[in-house]
Each structure stands twice: as C-alpha cells, then as structure tokens.
Amino acid sequence: MPFANFKVIAGTLDEKQKEKIVTRTTELYVELYGERARANTMVLVEEVPDGGWGIGGNVLTLAVLEGSPDD
C-alpha cells in the first residue's frame, strides 16, 4: 500500500489545501504504480503544534519560517 505522511504547522492549511495534498499525492502514486494503487493509497496530513519541531537542533516556529523576528 502506498503511504505518504505530510507534517505541517497547525493552522497553516485550510481543508481545501489538505484535500489538494491528498488528491495530488494519490494521483502521483497512480502515475507511478498504475490505477491499482488508487484504492490503496493512504495520505496522512498531520498538524504539528507551532514550535513542536525543529531542524539542526533549533526549534522552528511559524515566525521563524516566515522570517519574522522573535518576540
């Protein structure tokens, strides 16, 4: 079963954008594996709380990613 997991900062995507991730990812798997993959493709869009993840030992927030100065 094809599986994709997207982690995004909570509140940054609306329902329509999440739906687009699911449909486009499913279409990509169908393109790669053929139509048989459609019924078995699982796409998970997880919302992570702001500040709940990091890279290189640094906690990332939406403000940091947008280039805004920290409060």
N, C-alpha and C positions, 0 to 999 in steps of 0.2 A: 504494500500500500504506500503510495507516495505521501509524504508528510512534509509540511513546511511550517515553521514557527517564527512568527514575527513578534518582536518585543518593542513596544513603543511607549513613550512617556504618556501617562494617563491624561486624558482630556485633550490630546493634540489632534485626534482624528474624530470625525463625526461618523455616524453609522453608514452613510453613503461611501465614505472613503474606505472604511473597513470592508464593505461589500466589494468594492473595486479590487482591493488586495486579494480577497478570496476568489473572485471570478477570474482575474488575470493570472493568478498563480495556478489555478486549476487549468486554464487554457494552456499555459506553458507546459505543464505536465502532460496534457493531452497531445500537444505538439511533439513532445519528446518520446512518449511511450505509446501513443495511439489512443484511440477512443476508449479502449478498455480501461484506461486509467481514470476516466471521469468519475465513475460511480464510487471509486475507492480512494479518491484524493481527499486528504484531510489537511485543512489550513487552519491554524490557530493564531489569532491575533491577541496577544497578551498585553494588557496595560500595566506598566510598572509605575509605582508612585514616583513623582518628581524627586530626584535625589536618591533614588533606590538602586542606582547602578553607577558604574564607573569604568574608566579606561586608564591603564597605566598608573594605577594607584591613586587616581584622582576621582572624587565623586563628581558626577555630572548632574547638572540641573538644566532645566529649560533655559534659564537666564544665561548660563554659560554657553550653551549651544547656540543661542541667538546672538551671542556677543555682547550681552548686556553686562554692565558692571555688577558685582555682588553688592548686596545691601549690607 
